[in-house]
């Protein structure tokens, strides 16, 4: 499934992600990176700008709002998604479980 398309100068970067965790990055229709990951992966590839090769890094992952991505060209950010800490999400999940458990115990002894 196509996740996103990014037009960067004369280059077209397409990002695909399958339900089985296969991430595919295409540059101008050609596959430049493929990785299997459920939690997201880092993809390194090169683009041509002004007749020179430029390093790019695309990082895919998951945040509180779903899939997040960061794109860097020559280590300079082009796209940076807001990050949410997994620790915060985990804390809220554990807190919810504790509240439900305490509520059940309170009703059991009332």
Steps between C-alpha positions, in 0.01 A plus 500: 500500500637842411554709811628826353661677205758774542614727219850626577632718219484287185484179705191302595529290817223246556452315827320165514417298810331159508290355781772239548761768575680526166611858432596596146648832391493593131694787347368609160331161459806290595528311830786648705428335836297210637485390862278282715395660825189514712612801707662699220842513339769738376554517124814654347520587132646760265325751274645706216478878544689749284709219347623373837402208722334604824452270800145457624370327809134411549391373842159339538341419834185516707377772732183576691334615175609207284787479252763773529792578272812711494684586180853641501702624201874538574411459871272806483134442591250529216206337684486433873191345654406574859617222727318354793680295754410133521557535874212747527270270304611201708447696824147599398420141404625365833314776686179402323548135598563597864188719511284224352643246744446727800145574389424128473650433844301789653171366357585146612541608863201737509 
